[in-house]
Amino acid sequence: MSRAISSLEKDNCYKSDDHIALLLLPAALRLLIRIPAIRRFFVSKMPAKGIYEYVIARTKYIDGIFKEALAQGFDQILIFGAGFDTRALRFSNQANKVRIFELDVPSTQNAKINQYRKRNLSVPPNLFFVPIDFDRESLPDKLQSAGFDRDKRSLFILEGLVMYLQSESIDQTFRVIQSYAGRESEIVFDYVYASVLRGEGLYQDEKGISEAVAKAGEKWSFGIEKGAIGNFLGRYNLKLLDEKDASGLGEMYFTGCGATDGRGKSSTGTVGLVNGTHCLVRAKRE
């Protein structure tokens, strides 16, 4: 919903490119959210201030890295917990020379494929769906059987995923990435600060967003201490290329473009607009 609404925004700060997300919504809902007042109502009901802005910034940030990987001739892209990620379709014209693998549980993946069929959305021949039961199946075995090659220059995307995994699963996942990534491979992911999990209340509406995800049955389980991302990446032979917190994302996407605040109120697009609980990270295999 957030990505679909963002695709309809007139303000350049808030407008993002996920027109496919809009197509995947029920027809009645697509009509409703074309009304600006309905869009503002939806955003006003989000569980924390700045989350809508964060989703927009995250989408734009990862879109940029995805397109860079295509332009630089990466061999393959692996999207963990792909959900309703639409980049393989949105950038299909540029992506015809790279193999894209979407990894997810069968129920979510089948729901997505069915929606593509209902909307007559063509699945590119270079997109491979890899269903996996994480409790019963080996990730390396599934990747191997799907044709994902070791030691190729690859982009690994973990969007909105890391914070939901247990520490053991985090370690296993990053060990697999370390094992499969060729030189100059990259990874992009987002995480929440460990202090958020401890409920220290250091960031705007931290309590609201934490309670909302817990209520939805998806309580956050993993966080990284502020300033410790380099140590975390070092365990897996990854070098930090970029880290964007709320301030950095605000400067990058919501400064100097005459934005509104997502709820219809005027704003100068100053830093601090984005919810502060999350960070985005880009790293490289040395």
N, C-alpha and C positions, 0 to 999 in steps of 0.2 A: 504493500500500500504506500509506504513512504517513497519508494523509488518511482512508483506510478504517478503519485501526486507531484513529485519533483519534476517529472518529464513534462508536466503541464504548466509549470511556473513560467511567468513572463520575466521575472527578475533574473538576470544572468547569474547572480550569485547562487540562487536557489535552483536554477534549472539544470538538470542532469540529463543524461542521454538514454535512460532505460525505457525506451518506448515499447519494448517487448513486455515489460512488467505490466504496462497498461493493458495490453492485449490479453493478458492472462487472467484479468479480473472478470467476474460475472458482468454481463452486459448492463444490467441495471446500475451496478456500482460504477461502471465506466461513465455512464451518463451523469450520475450524481456528482462525481468528483470533478467534472468539468465546470461545476458551479463554484466560483471562488469562495463563497461563504461556507460551503460544505467542506472544502479543502481546509480552510482555516479552523473549522470546528474539529476536524479530525486531528490536526496538529495540536490544538489546544487540549485534547484529551490524552496526549502522550504522557507517560508516567513521570517524565522528568524534563526540565528545561534543557534545551540544547541537544536533545537526542535526535530530533529531526535533522538538525544541522549536521550532527555527527554522521548520520547515515548518508547524507548527501556528500559530505567531504570524503568519507571512506569510499563511496562509489567512484567519485572522480579520481581519487588518489590511485586506487587499484586499476581503474580503467587506463590511466596514464602509463602505469608500469606494464600492463598487458600490451598496450599498443607499442611501447618501446621494445618489448621482447619480440613482437612480430617484425618490427622494422629492423632489428638487429639479427634476425635469422635464427632465433632459438629453435631447437629441434622439437621440443615438446613442452606442453603445459599440463600440470596436474592440479586440479581443484579439489581440495579435501572438503568433505561435507558440503557439496556443491549446492544442495537445495535448489532454489529457483534462480540460480545464477544464469544470466542470459548472454554472457560475453561471446560465447562461441557463435551465436546467431547474430548478435549486433555487429560484430567485427568479422563476419564470415568472408567478406571480400578481401580483407587484408590477411586473413588467417589461413588461406588455402594451402600454404606450404608447411604448416606446423600441425602436429598431431595434438589434439586436446583431449584429455581424459577427465571425466567427472566421476568422483568417488563419493558414494553415499549409500545409506541403507536402502534396501529394495522398496519399502513402502513409499518413501519420499521420492525416490527416483522414478518409480512407476507412475506416481501422481503427476509428476512433471511431464513425462513422456506422453501420458494421456492428454494433458492440456495442450501440448504441442500438436497432437493429432487433431483434437477438436477444433483448434484454431487454424488448421491447415498450415502450420509453420514447418517448413522443411528443415530437417536435421542435416547439417553438412556432413559429407562423407568422412571428414577428418575428425569428427567428434565421436568419442567412444565412451559409452556409459559403463561404469564398473560398479555393479552392486556388491555390497559386502556386509556381512553380519560380523561386526567387530568383536563380538563375544565368542564366536566360533570359528572364524576364518582368519587365515594368516594374511596380513597386508602384503608382505613381499610376494607370497604365492599368487595373490589376486593381481598384483601389478604385472608379474611375469606372464601370467596367462592372458592378460589383456594386451600384451605387446609393448608395455612401457619399458624402455631400454635403460640399462645402467650406463653411467658415464657419458650421457649426452648432455648438451647444454639445455637446461630445463628451468622453467619457472614454476615454483610451488606457491599456491595461493591457499591460505587458511583465513577466510573472512568470517568474522563473527563465530569463531569456533573454539579457539584456545582456552578462553575463560570457562568453558563448560566441561572441559576434560579434567580427569584426575591426574595427579603428578606422574603416576606410572604410565598413563596413556600418552601424556606429553612427551616423556622421555622416549617411549617406543616410537612415536611418530617422528620425532626429530632424528632419531637414530636411523630410521628408514630413509629419511630425506638425505642424511649425511652419506648413507650407503649408495644411494642411487644418483646423487647429483654429480654431474660432470663439472670440470673446471669452468669458472665464470657463470655457473648456475646461480639463480637468485631465488629468494623467498620473500613473500610479503604476508604479514599477518597483523592482527590487532590483539591487544591484551588489555586487561584492567590492572590497576595498581593493587598490590597485596594489601595495602591499607584499607582499600574499599571492602575487601572480604572480611577484614577485622572490624569494620563498622566505625572507623575513626572519624568519619564525617568531615573530611578535609576538602571535599569538592561539592560544587553546587548540585543539589537534588540527588546526592549520592544515595540517601536512604530510599528515596522514591523509586529509583531504577532498580536497586537491589531487591526491594520488596516485590516489584512487579515481575521480575524474572523468576523469583522464588515462587510466587503465586501461580505462575504459568507452568510450574513443575520443571523449570530449567534453572535451578539455582547455580550461581557461579561457584566453581570449585577451584580455579587456579588463577593466581595473580603473580606479578613480578614486582619486586620492590622498586621504587622510584630510583633511578640512577644505576640500576643493576643489570640493564639489558645487555651490556657488553659481556659481562661474566656469563650470563645465560647463553648467549650465542657462542661464546668461546668453547663451551663443552662440546659443541657439534661442528667445530672448525668453520664457523661462519663469522664473517666480518661485517660489522654494522656499516651500512651505507647512509641510512637516514632514519631518524626517529621524529615523528610529529606528535606533539601533545596538543591539547585544546588550543593553546596559544599559537602554536605553529600552524595548525589547520585554519584558525581564524585569520591569520595573516595571509595564508595562501589562497583561501577561497571566499572570505567574507569581509575583506577590507577594500575600501575605495571603489565600490561599485553601486552605491546607493541602495543597499539592500533593505528589505523589511526583515522583521525578526521571525518570520514564519507564522506569525499569528496576526498579521495584518498591520502591525504597528511600525512606524518609520524607525529606521536605525541607520547609523552611519557605517555599519559593518565593522565595528571595532573588535579588537581581540577580546576573547572571553565569551563569544557567542556560542561556541561549541561546548557541549557537555564535557566536563573535565575528568571523568572517570577512566577514559580510554586513551590508548596511544596506538599509533600505527608505526610499523617497523618494516624497513626494507634492508635485507642483508644479502651477502654474496658468499659463495663457496670459493675459498682461496685456492 
